[in-house]
Amino acid sequence: MIITNPFLFLQKNKIQNRRKYLKKLQPVVIMARGHSGTRVLAWICHHLNITMWTDQNRVSGDTDSKLNKKIKFIAKRNPFITETGNYQNYLRIIFEDAIYKYHKRINNPDSLWGWKFPETYLLAPMVRDIFPNAKFIHMVRDGRDLAFKEHLTDDPGRKVGKKILTHLDIIDKPHYLQAALSWQYQVEAFDNFAAKNLNKNQLLTIKFENLITNPRAVTNELGDFLETELTEDCRLYIENEIIASKVKQHKNKPQQKLNEIEKYIKKTLIRHQYL
């Protein structure tokens, strides 16, 4: 073989070797639209001795800044990755480089590891392509609650939000509808992807409301899914840090707005048993 460009050959070889390395790993990945309760879930995972970077005193439970910046970069350029392989290869290479370095920074061969960062929700097929054995924890929260919260994926002033709202043709609607329909788009996209690509051993769906009102049972279910036992630290966390009053926060909102929201996202609310 004649190597005409040694640099390109070395780069290609490096990418292939990293791809093989990552393919063997089994990260725990939290999937949810922002403000769905992922902070609590990330800390529960941390207290179950899963390395999530939360031990770096990040109250939000988010992964470290080096990785989340790359995830944001990819999401801003393509927030519509709904099928495996349906994205530009250079974006996958960026993600693989970032996640490889992240794993090397936290690597503990004797423990589970993973990450939580809401914009990963937009990249689920890419994550599955890189990690065919990954375990996905899908957190779903009532879309009526999310309609009255602000997140960059429903903010027309942010690049990723503007792209999603424009794609859904709702850029001129009031924010509560933008947020509700952005939530619906993301939940539906992940559910459709999961139905086609994930087996029952790879996916656990948790409702925020169930976690908040019955944390011990849901945490035990999570432990079974991840094949890890409830720790004393985790027991103390769910007993002392979880606030049940966060359920059904939309109840104090104007009924007219709730009726309008339900009209638009009724299908998803029914499918997740909120209506």
Stockholm file with secondary structure:
# STOCKHOLM 1.0

chainA/1-275         MIITNPFLFLQKNKIQNRRKYLKKLQPVVIMARGHSGTRVLAWICHHLNITMWTDQNRVSGDTDSKLNKKIKFIAKRNPFITETGNYQNYLRIIFEDAIYKYHKRINNPDSLWGWKFPETYLLAPMVRDIFPNAKFIHMVRDGRDLAFKEHLTDDPGRKVGKKILTHLDIIDKPHYLQAALSWQYQVEAFDNFAAKNLNKNQLLTIKFENLITNPRAVTNELGDFLETELTEDCRLYIENEIIASKVKQHKNKPQQKLNEIEKYIKKTLIRHQYL
#=GR chainA/1-275 SS CCCSCHHHHHHHHHHHHHHHHHHTCCCEEEECCTTSSHHHHHHHHHHTTCBCSGGGTCTTCCCCHHHHHHHHHHHHHCSCCCSTTCSCHHHHHHHHHHHHHHHHHHCCTTSCBEEECGGGGGGHHHHHHHCTTCEEEEEECCHHHHTTSCCGGGCTTSHHHHHHHHHTTCTTSCHHHHHHHHHHHHHHHHHHHHHHHCCTTTEEEEEHHHHHHSHHHHHHHHHHHHTCCCCHHHHHHHHHSCCGGGTTGGGGSCHHHHHHHHHHHHHHHHHTTCC
#=GC SS_cons         CCCSCHHHHHHHHHHHHHHHHHHTCCCEEEECCTTSSHHHHHHHHHHTTCBCSGGGTCTTCCCCHHHHHHHHHHHHHCSCCCSTTCSCHHHHHHHHHHHHHHHHHHCCTTSCBEEECGGGGGGHHHHHHHCTTCEEEEEECCHHHHTTSCCGGGCTTSHHHHHHHHHTTCTTSCHHHHHHHHHHHHHHHHHHHHHHHCCTTTEEEEEHHHHHHSHHHHHHHHHHHHTCCCCHHHHHHHHHSCCGGGTTGGGGSCHHHHHHHHHHHHHHHHHTTCC
//
